[in-house]
């Protein structure tokens, strides 16, 4: 049965350097409420202005093993230090923002 409302918050599990200005983010989606959802990956250098790097669609019928650990590559990054957050959206609205991770291509600081 479908439950009206926005999806749950996605969770960043970790990341690794993907080389050449990219990172591979490990994450899980929040509860889908029976609807397809879009996971939005955003970065910021100052926590004031956020740039969407990519959006990944997760289909409700693909979420039988919820939560499923997923890996997504974000490419074309020009900064070696930045903040990363996720949120999800569906036809009913958007989730809260995930915990913000401070990424350093030379290591990681979680904040």
C-alpha positions as a Python dict, from the first residue, in 0.01 Angstrom:
ca = {
    (1, 'X'): (0, 0, 0),
    (2, 'X'): (125, 346, -89),
    (3, 'X'): (180, 600, 186),
    (4, 'X'): (154, 961, 72),
    (5, 'X'): (443, 1185, 167),
    (6, 'X'): (804, 1261, 84),
    (7, 'X'): (1066, 985, 96),
    (8, 'X'): (1299, 925, 388),
    (9, 'X'): (1644, 1075, 414),
    (10, 'X'): (1922, 897, 220),
    (11, 'X'): (2235, 807, 417),
    (12, 'X'): (2596, 849, 307),
    (13, 'X'): (2786, 539, 419),
    (14, 'X'): (3130, 640, 291),
    (15, 'X'): (3331, 742, -11),
    (16, 'X'): (3654, 671, -192),
    (17, 'X'): (3868, 864, -435),
    (18, 'X'): (3773, 767, -789),
    (19, 'X'): (4075, 939, -946),
    (20, 'X'): (4083, 1225, -1197),
    (21, 'X'): (3846, 1456, -1007),
    (22, 'X'): (3589, 1196, -908),
    (23, 'X'): (3467, 1020, -596),
    (24, 'X'): (3264, 705, -549),
    (25, 'X'): (2992, 757, -287),
    (26, 'X'): (2843, 459, -100),
    (27, 'X'): (2489, 534, 18),
    (28, 'X'): (2145, 395, 97),
    (29, 'X'): (1812, 547, 9),
    (30, 'X'): (1550, 642, 266),
    (31, 'X'): (1209, 473, 278),
    (32, 'X'): (1039, 519, -61),
    (33, 'X'): (672, 512, 53),
    (34, 'X'): (593, 303, -256),
    (35, 'X'): (696, 570, -507),
    (36, 'X'): (999, 618, -732),
    (37, 'X'): (1242, 868, -586),
    (38, 'X'): (1529, 1080, -709),
    (39, 'X'): (1845, 1102, -498),
    (40, 'X'): (2015, 1441, -532),
    (41, 'X'): (2392, 1467, -476),
    (42, 'X'): (2505, 1820, -386),
    (43, 'X'): (2844, 1976, -311),
    (44, 'X'): (2946, 2307, -157),
    (45, 'X'): (3268, 2486, -73),
    (46, 'X'): (3107, 2715, 187),
    (47, 'X'): (2782, 2549, 312),
    (48, 'X'): (2587, 2847, 177),
    (49, 'X'): (2567, 2773, -193),
    (50, 'X'): (2503, 2412, -300),
    (51, 'X'): (2551, 2269, -651),
    (52, 'X'): (2369, 1960, -767),
    (53, 'X'): (2631, 1729, -914),
    (54, 'X'): (2393, 1457, -1026),
    (55, 'X'): (2053, 1303, -966),
    (56, 'X'): (2001, 927, -946),
    (57, 'X'): (1655, 772, -991),
    (58, 'X'): (1566, 478, -766),
    (59, 'X'): (1255, 296, -882),
    (60, 'X'): (1016, 176, -611),
    (61, 'X'): (1000, -173, -763),
    (62, 'X'): (1383, -196, -740),
    (63, 'X'): (1374, -139, -365),
    (64, 'X'): (1265, -483, -246),
    (65, 'X'): (1589, -528, -52),
    (66, 'X'): (1555, -189, 124),
    (67, 'X'): (1792, -47, 223),
    (68, 'X'): (2026, -151, -54),
    (69, 'X'): (2387, -31, -44),
    (70, 'X'): (2452, 160, -365),
    (71, 'X'): (2761, 319, -520),
    (72, 'X'): (2751, 626, -741),
    (73, 'X'): (3042, 807, -907),
    (74, 'X'): (3049, 1185, -902),
    (75, 'X'): (3288, 1307, -1173),
    (76, 'X'): (3415, 1645, -1285),
    (77, 'X'): (3501, 1771, -937),
    (78, 'X'): (3746, 2061, -943),
    (79, 'X'): (3795, 2123, -570),
    (80, 'X'): (4005, 1894, -352),
    (81, 'X'): (3802, 1991, -43),
    (82, 'X'): (3425, 2032, -35),
    (83, 'X'): (3109, 1936, 150),
    (84, 'X'): (2873, 1663, 29),
    (85, 'X'): (2508, 1607, 114),
    (86, 'X'): (2217, 1409, -26),
    (87, 'X'): (1841, 1444, -24),
    (88, 'X'): (1563, 1262, -205),
    (89, 'X'): (1243, 1369, -373),
    (90, 'X'): (927, 1205, -502),
    (91, 'X'): (588, 1326, -627),
    (92, 'X'): (491, 1423, -270),
    (93, 'X'): (792, 1638, -180),
    (94, 'X'): (1152, 1627, -62),
    (95, 'X'): (1321, 1458, 231),
    (96, 'X'): (1531, 1627, 494),
    (97, 'X'): (1899, 1672, 408),
    (98, 'X'): (2147, 1399, 494),
    (99, 'X'): (2435, 1450, 732),
    (100, 'X'): (2693, 1672, 562),
    (101, 'X'): (3031, 1512, 499),
    (102, 'X'): (3350, 1718, 466),
    (103, 'X'): (3545, 1560, 182),
    (104, 'X'): (3918, 1601, 128),
    (105, 'X'): (4065, 1418, -168),
    (106, 'X'): (4369, 1361, 54),
    (107, 'X'): (4159, 1216, 338),
    (108, 'X'): (3822, 1260, 500),
    (109, 'X'): (3687, 1472, 780),
    (110, 'X'): (3333, 1401, 892),
    (111, 'X'): (3140, 1695, 1028),
}
